[in-house]
Amino acid sequence: MDVKEMIHQCPLFSGLTDEDLSELIAICRTQSAAKGEVLFSQGDTAQGFFIVATGKVKIYKLSPDGKERILHIIQPGGNFAEAAIFGDGLYPAFAEPLVPSELLFFPRDQFLRLLHERAGLAINMIGGLSRFLRLFATQIEELTFKDVPARLARYILNLAEEQGEEVCLPISKTQLASNLGTVSETLSRSLRKMSDEDLIEVQGKIIRILDEDRLEELAEKYREI
């Protein structure tokens, strides 16, 4: 694993000087995590934050009756739990690898000392937290004002920006349903309806976009109240 390149590619640290990167490399440590290993639980004291080098990690909450709600799926190059090192210093959710994963871990106290010493790093951190807030604002808007087909259409279109008109779901349909704030049965019905209307073609985890314009229209459609 090229630790310097992995840190440099992370959006949180893009644009840093070589000196800043060297300081980050000095404090971070690599960590192997097994599939299903709980990295931290909601309410735990935040010891630091992570970058995913390989694999993928789900961030989720549990309802009082134990039902799981996936908030994010963190792919290689993505960071998570950075917001938890501020404020009350508690992790706000659970984190668990979906597959065996290699992580970079940045200890809280050492990282906060670097922020005090390096203005460029502090500015990048502010930008990263702003992106995090915008992401949550978008999630809240979609859960509040858009129905499942619209949320699913937006998810497929976002994947298509990276993969092209034929996309492969990076998670299971059960996990995707949780991520979209619904249940598997509703997700399956939405996929069938979109397929029947010739918006997409579905074969297992492979989804081929047949009509991008109409899919975009669906993604922008707000729920009738």
Contacts in CASP RR format, 6 or more apart in sequence:
PFRMAT RR
TARGET T0000
AUTHOR 0000-0000-0000
METHOD contacts of the structure
MODEL  1
MDVKEMIHQCPLFSGLTDEDLSELIAICRTQSAAKGEVLFSQGDTAQGFF
IVATGKVKIYKLSPDGKERILHIIQPGGNFAEAAIFGDGLYPAFAEPLVP
SELLFFPRDQFLRLLHERAGLAINMIGGLSRFLRLFATQIEELTFKDVPA
RLARYILNLAEEQGEEVCLPISKTQLASNLGTVSETLSRSLRKMSDEDLI
EVQGKIIRILDEDRLEELAEKYREI
1 30 0 8 1.000
1 53 0 8 1.000
1 54 0 8 1.000
1 102 0 8 1.000
3 25 0 8 1.000
3 28 0 8 1.000
3 30 0 8 1.000
3 104 0 8 1.000
4 21 0 8 1.000
4 25 0 8 1.000
6 51 0 8 1.000
6 53 0 8 1.000
6 77 0 8 1.000
6 104 0 8 1.000
7 13 0 8 1.000
7 21 0 8 1.000
7 24 0 8 1.000
7 25 0 8 1.000
7 28 0 8 1.000
7 51 0 8 1.000
7 104 0 8 1.000
8 14 0 8 1.000
8 15 0 8 1.000
8 16 0 8 1.000
8 21 0 8 1.000
9 77 0 8 1.000
10 51 0 8 1.000
10 77 0 8 1.000
10 78 0 8 1.000
10 79 0 8 1.000
11 78 0 8 1.000
11 79 0 8 1.000
11 128 0 8 1.000
11 131 0 8 1.000
12 51 0 8 1.000
12 78 0 8 1.000
12 79 0 8 1.000
12 82 0 8 1.000
12 124 0 8 1.000
12 125 0 8 1.000
12 128 0 8 1.000
13 20 0 8 1.000
13 21 0 8 1.000
13 24 0 8 1.000
13 121 0 8 1.000
13 124 0 8 1.000
14 124 0 8 1.000
15 124 0 8 1.000
16 24 0 8 1.000
16 120 0 8 1.000
16 121 0 8 1.000
16 124 0 8 1.000
17 120 0 8 1.000
20 118 0 8 1.000
20 120 0 8 1.000
20 121 0 8 1.000
23 114 0 8 1.000
23 118 0 8 1.000
23 121 0 8 1.000
24 106 0 8 1.000
24 114 0 8 1.000
24 121 0 8 1.000
27 106 0 8 1.000
27 107 0 8 1.000
27 110 0 8 1.000
27 111 0 8 1.000
27 114 0 8 1.000
28 104 0 8 1.000
28 105 0 8 1.000
28 106 0 8 1.000
29 104 0 8 1.000
29 105 0 8 1.000
29 107 0 8 1.000
30 53 0 8 1.000
30 102 0 8 1.000
30 103 0 8 1.000
30 104 0 8 1.000
30 105 0 8 1.000
31 50 0 8 1.000
31 102 0 8 1.000
31 103 0 8 1.000
31 104 0 8 1.000
31 105 0 8 1.000
32 100 0 8 1.000
32 101 0 8 1.000
32 102 0 8 1.000
32 103 0 8 1.000
33 39 0 8 1.000
33 57 0 8 1.000
33 97 0 8 1.000
33 100 0 8 1.000
33 101 0 8 1.000
33 102 0 8 1.000
33 103 0 8 1.000
34 97 0 8 1.000
34 100 0 8 1.000
35 97 0 8 1.000
35 98 0 8 1.000
35 99 0 8 1.000
35 100 0 8 1.000
35 101 0 8 1.000
36 96 0 8 1.000
36 97 0 8 1.000
36 98 0 8 1.000
37 96 0 8 1.000
37 97 0 8 1.000
38 94 0 8 1.000
38 95 0 8 1.000
38 96 0 8 1.000
39 50 0 8 1.000
39 57 0 8 1.000
39 95 0 8 1.000
39 96 0 8 1.000
39 97 0 8 1.000
39 103 0 8 1.000
40 46 0 8 1.000
40 47 0 8 1.000
40 81 0 8 1.000
40 91 0 8 1.000
40 94 0 8 1.000
40 95 0 8 1.000
41 91 0 8 1.000
41 94 0 8 1.000
42 61 0 8 1.000
42 62 0 8 1.000
42 91 0 8 1.000
42 92 0 8 1.000
42 93 0 8 1.000
42 94 0 8 1.000
43 90 0 8 1.000
43 91 0 8 1.000
43 92 0 8 1.000
44 90 0 8 1.000
44 91 0 8 1.000
45 89 0 8 1.000
45 90 0 8 1.000
45 91 0 8 1.000
46 81 0 8 1.000
46 84 0 8 1.000
46 85 0 8 1.000
46 89 0 8 1.000
46 90 0 8 1.000
46 91 0 8 1.000
46 108 0 8 1.000
47 107 0 8 1.000
47 108 0 8 1.000
48 81 0 8 1.000
48 84 0 8 1.000
48 85 0 8 1.000
48 105 0 8 1.000
48 106 0 8 1.000
48 107 0 8 1.000
48 108 0 8 1.000
48 111 0 8 1.000
49 79 0 8 1.000
49 80 0 8 1.000
49 81 0 8 1.000
49 82 0 8 1.000
49 84 0 8 1.000
49 85 0 8 1.000
49 105 0 8 1.000
49 106 0 8 1.000
49 108 0 8 1.000
49 111 0 8 1.000
50 57 0 8 1.000
50 79 0 8 1.000
50 80 0 8 1.000
50 81 0 8 1.000
50 95 0 8 1.000
50 103 0 8 1.000
50 104 0 8 1.000
50 105 0 8 1.000
50 106 0 8 1.000
51 77 0 8 1.000
51 78 0 8 1.000
51 79 0 8 1.000
51 103 0 8 1.000
51 104 0 8 1.000
51 106 0 8 1.000
52 74 0 8 1.000
52 75 0 8 1.000
52 76 0 8 1.000
52 77 0 8 1.000
52 78 0 8 1.000
52 79 0 8 1.000
52 80 0 8 1.000
52 101 0 8 1.000
52 102 0 8 1.000
52 103 0 8 1.000
53 76 0 8 1.000
53 77 0 8 1.000
53 101 0 8 1.000
53 102 0 8 1.000
53 103 0 8 1.000
53 104 0 8 1.000
54 76 0 8 1.000
54 101 0 8 1.000
54 102 0 8 1.000
55 75 0 8 1.000
55 76 0 8 1.000
55 97 0 8 1.000
55 98 0 8 1.000
55 99 0 8 1.000
55 100 0 8 1.000
55 101 0 8 1.000
55 102 0 8 1.000
56 73 0 8 1.000
56 74 0 8 1.000
56 75 0 8 1.000
56 76 0 8 1.000
56 97 0 8 1.000
56 98 0 8 1.000
56 99 0 8 1.000
56 101 0 8 1.000
56 170 0 8 1.000
56 171 0 8 1.000
57 73 0 8 1.000
57 74 0 8 1.000
57 80 0 8 1.000
57 95 0 8 1.000
57 96 0 8 1.000
57 97 0 8 1.000
57 98 0 8 1.000
57 101 0 8 1.000
57 103 0 8 1.000
58 70 0 8 1.000
58 72 0 8 1.000
58 73 0 8 1.000
58 74 0 8 1.000
58 95 0 8 1.000
58 96 0 8 1.000
58 97 0 8 1.000
58 98 0 8 1.000
58 171 0 8 1.000
58 175 0 8 1.000
59 70 0 8 1.000
59 71 0 8 1.000
59 72 0 8 1.000
59 73 0 8 1.000
59 74 0 8 1.000
59 80 0 8 1.000
59 93 0 8 1.000
59 94 0 8 1.000
59 95 0 8 1.000
60 68 0 8 1.000
60 69 0 8 1.000
60 70 0 8 1.000
60 71 0 8 1.000
60 93 0 8 1.000
60 94 0 8 1.000
60 95 0 8 1.000
60 96 0 8 1.000
60 178 0 8 1.000
61 68 0 8 1.000
61 69 0 8 1.000
61 71 0 8 1.000
61 93 0 8 1.000
61 94 0 8 1.000
62 68 0 8 1.000
62 69 0 8 1.000
62 94 0 8 1.000
63 69 0 8 1.000
68 178 0 8 1.000
69 178 0 8 1.000
69 181 0 8 1.000
70 175 0 8 1.000
70 178 0 8 1.000
70 179 0 8 1.000
71 93 0 8 1.000
71 139 0 8 1.000
71 179 0 8 1.000
72 80 0 8 1.000
72 135 0 8 1.000
72 179 0 8 1.000
73 98 0 8 1.000
73 170 0 8 1.000
73 171 0 8 1.000
73 175 0 8 1.000
73 179 0 8 1.000
74 80 0 8 1.000
75 170 0 8 1.000
80 95 0 8 1.000
81 91 0 8 1.000
81 95 0 8 1.000
82 125 0 8 1.000
82 128 0 8 1.000
82 129 0 8 1.000
82 132 0 8 1.000
83 92 0 8 1.000
83 129 0 8 1.000
83 132 0 8 1.000
84 90 0 8 1.000
84 91 0 8 1.000
84 92 0 8 1.000
85 108 0 8 1.000
85 111 0 8 1.000
85 112 0 8 1.000
89 108 0 8 1.000
98 171 0 8 1.000
98 175 0 8 1.000
114 121 0 8 1.000
115 121 0 8 1.000
115 122 0 8 1.000
115 125 0 8 1.000
116 122 0 8 1.000
142 150 0 8 1.000
142 151 0 8 1.000
142 154 0 8 1.000
143 151 0 8 1.000
143 181 0 8 1.000
145 222 0 8 1.000
145 223 0 8 1.000
146 154 0 8 1.000
146 221 0 8 1.000
146 222 0 8 1.000
146 223 0 8 1.000
147 221 0 8 1.000
147 223 0 8 1.000
148 180 0 8 1.000
148 181 0 8 1.000
148 182 0 8 1.000
148 186 0 8 1.000
148 187 0 8 1.000
148 190 0 8 1.000
149 190 0 8 1.000
149 193 0 8 1.000
149 194 0 8 1.000
149 218 0 8 1.000
149 221 0 8 1.000
150 218 0 8 1.000
150 219 0 8 1.000
150 220 0 8 1.000
150 221 0 8 1.000
150 222 0 8 1.000
150 223 0 8 1.000
151 180 0 8 1.000
151 181 0 8 1.000
151 182 0 8 1.000
152 180 0 8 1.000
152 187 0 8 1.000
152 190 0 8 1.000
152 191 0 8 1.000
152 194 0 8 1.000
153 194 0 8 1.000
153 199 0 8 1.000
153 215 0 8 1.000
153 216 0 8 1.000
153 218 0 8 1.000
153 219 0 8 1.000
154 219 0 8 1.000
155 176 0 8 1.000
155 179 0 8 1.000
155 180 0 8 1.000
156 167 0 8 1.000
156 200 0 8 1.000
156 207 0 8 1.000
156 209 0 8 1.000
156 215 0 8 1.000
157 209 0 8 1.000
157 212 0 8 1.000
157 215 0 8 1.000
157 216 0 8 1.000
157 219 0 8 1.000
159 167 0 8 1.000
159 169 0 8 1.000
159 170 0 8 1.000
159 207 0 8 1.000
160 167 0 8 1.000
160 209 0 8 1.000
160 212 0 8 1.000
164 209 0 8 1.000
165 208 0 8 1.000
165 209 0 8 1.000
165 212 0 8 1.000
166 206 0 8 1.000
166 207 0 8 1.000
166 208 0 8 1.000
166 209 0 8 1.000
167 206 0 8 1.000
167 207 0 8 1.000
167 208 0 8 1.000
167 209 0 8 1.000
168 205 0 8 1.000
168 206 0 8 1.000
168 207 0 8 1.000
169 176 0 8 1.000
169 205 0 8 1.000
169 206 0 8 1.000
169 207 0 8 1.000
171 179 0 8 1.000
173 184 0 8 1.000
173 187 0 8 1.000
173 188 0 8 1.000
173 205 0 8 1.000
174 184 0 8 1.000
176 187 0 8 1.000
177 183 0 8 1.000
177 184 0 8 1.000
177 186 0 8 1.000
177 187 0 8 1.000
180 187 0 8 1.000
191 200 0 8 1.000
191 202 0 8 1.000
194 200 0 8 1.000
194 215 0 8 1.000
194 218 0 8 1.000
195 201 0 8 1.000
195 202 0 8 1.000
197 214 0 8 1.000
198 210 0 8 1.000
198 211 0 8 1.000
199 209 0 8 1.000
199 210 0 8 1.000
199 211 0 8 1.000
199 214 0 8 1.000
199 215 0 8 1.000
199 218 0 8 1.000
200 207 0 8 1.000
200 208 0 8 1.000
200 209 0 8 1.000
200 210 0 8 1.000
200 215 0 8 1.000
201 207 0 8 1.000
201 208 0 8 1.000
201 210 0 8 1.000
202 208 0 8 1.000
209 215 0 8 1.000
END
